[in-house]
Amino acid sequence: MNLDLSKVVNGLKSVADFQFDLTLTDEFLKEINAIEASMFSMTGSVKKIEKRLMLTFDYKGVISFECHRCLAEVKLNLSSCVTRELMEQFSEDEDDQFAVIESGAIDLIPILEEDILLNLPLQILCSEGCKGICPQCGTDLNTGSCTCDDEKIDPRLEALKNLFT
């Protein structure tokens, strides 16, 4: 989603407000191992402050994932406020707080995707006490127990087990 900033860049306006509903790309959803995502609503503005342009926006939306332990569907409500300084040319010595304006417009989707990626938890769980699934039979341990043998013997030492029986 390109946001036209030509009037702000040329000094005809000092503020450009915007509101969009965006869909995340399938490539991004695959990259973050998501099942699906709702539309993300974005509201923000670009302000010209002296010779600098500041982009500020809020977003919110829902992304569905699989629990990392039991594979149940987990819906994460994501919302955040993003601020970036805009520049017309990017140099290698600049940090990541800058976004580049190309032909008087800026693409908001990469900025949104970057912030979502940075704000995702490292481990997505359906609950803090998720027990996961049994590695031998696949039973969901949150809904019941399994009858698998809990005794785990190191295969290198299994021959010693028969010495004492």
C-alpha positions in Angstrom: 0.0 0.0 0.0 1.7 3.1 -1.2 1.1 6.4 0.6 1.4 9.5 -1.6 3.6 12.1 0.2 4.3 14.4 -2.7 2.4 17.3 -1.2 4.2 17.0 2.1 7.6 16.5 0.5 7.1 19.6 -1.7 5.9 21.7 1.3 2.3 22.1 0.1 1.0 20.5 3.3 2.6 20.0 6.7 0.6 17.0 7.7 -0.9 14.1 5.7 -3.3 11.9 7.7 -4.2 8.4 6.5 -6.4 5.4 7.4 -6.1 2.0 5.7 -7.3 -1.5 6.0 -4.4 -3.8 4.8 -4.1 -7.5 4.1 -0.8 -9.1 5.0 0.9 -10.9 2.1 0.8 -14.7 1.8 4.6 -14.7 1.7 4.8 -12.9 5.0 2.2 -15.2 6.7 4.2 -18.2 5.5 7.5 -16.6 6.8 6.0 -16.3 10.3 4.3 -19.7 10.2 0.8 -18.2 10.5 -2.4 -19.9 9.6 -4.3 -16.8 8.6 -4.7 -13.1 9.4 -7.5 -10.6 9.6 -7.4 -7.2 8.0 -5.1 -4.9 9.8 -6.4 -1.4 10.3 -3.8 1.4 10.3 -4.4 5.0 11.3 -1.6 7.6 11.3 0.0 10.6 9.8 3.1 12.0 8.2 4.3 15.4 9.6 6.9 17.7 8.3 9.0 19.0 11.2 11.5 21.5 9.9 13.3 19.5 7.1 12.4 16.1 8.5 9.4 13.9 7.8 8.0 11.8 10.7 5.7 8.8 10.0 3.6 7.7 13.0 0.8 5.1 12.9 -1.1 2.7 15.0 -2.2 -0.7 13.8 -4.3 -3.6 15.1 -5.3 -6.9 13.8 -5.5 -10.7 14.6 -3.2 -13.4 13.4 -3.9 -17.1 13.9 -1.0 -19.5 14.7 -0.6 -23.1 15.8 0.4 -23.6 19.5 4.1 -24.6 19.5 3.3 -27.4 22.0 -0.1 -28.9 21.2 -0.8 -27.5 17.7 -4.2 -26.0 18.7 -5.2 -22.8 17.0 -4.1 -19.6 18.8 -5.4 -16.1 17.8 -3.0 -13.3 18.7 -4.4 -9.8 18.9 -1.6 -7.5 17.8 -1.5 -3.7 18.1 1.3 -1.2 18.3 2.4 2.3 17.6 5.2 2.7 15.0 7.3 5.8 14.4 9.8 6.2 11.6 11.7 9.1 10.2 11.4 9.3 6.5 14.2 10.2 4.1 14.5 10.5 0.3 17.8 8.7 0.0 19.2 5.9 2.1 22.8 5.6 3.0 24.5 2.6 4.5 25.5 4.4 7.8 21.9 5.1 8.7 20.1 2.9 11.3 16.7 1.0 10.9 14.6 3.9 12.3 14.5 5.4 8.8 12.2 4.6 5.9 12.9 5.6 2.3 10.5 7.7 0.2 10.6 6.6 -3.4 9.0 8.8 -6.1 7.1 10.8 -3.5 5.4 7.8 -2.0 6.2 5.2 0.7 5.1 1.6 0.9 3.6 0.9 4.4 3.4 -2.9 4.2 7.1 -3.6 4.8 7.1 -1.3 7.8 4.0 -3.0 9.2 5.4 -6.5 8.6 8.7 -5.6 10.2 7.0 -4.3 13.3 4.7 -7.3 13.5 7.7 -9.6 13.2 9.6 -7.8 16.0 6.6 -7.9 18.3 5.7 -11.6 18.0 6.5 -13.8 21.0 9.3 -16.3 20.7 7.0 -19.2 21.6 3.3 -19.1 20.8 1.3 -21.1 23.3 -2.4 -21.7 23.7 -2.0 -21.2 27.5 0.9 -20.9 29.9 0.2 -24.3 31.3 0.0 -26.1 27.9 1.2 -29.7 28.3 1.7 -30.3 24.6 1.2 -33.7 22.9 2.7 -37.1 23.8 5.8 -37.6 21.6 5.1 -41.3 21.2 1.3 -41.6 20.6 0.3 -38.0 19.8 -2.4 -37.6 22.4 -3.2 -34.0 23.4 -2.1 -34.0 27.1 -4.2 -30.9 27.8 -7.4 -33.0 27.2 -6.3 -36.3 28.9 -3.5 -38.6 29.6 -2.0 -41.3 27.5 -1.0 -44.9 28.4 2.5 -44.7 27.0 5.5 -45.9 29.1 7.1 -42.9 30.8 10.3 -44.8 31.5 12.9 -43.4 29.2 16.2 -45.3 28.9 19.2 -44.0 27.1 19.6 -46.4 24.2 23.4 -46.7 24.9 22.7 -47.9 28.4 19.7 -50.2 27.6 21.9 -53.3 27.7 22.6 -52.7 31.4 18.9 -52.8 32.3 18.9 -56.6 31.9 21.8 -57.1 34.3 19.7 -56.5 37.4 16.5 -58.4 36.4 
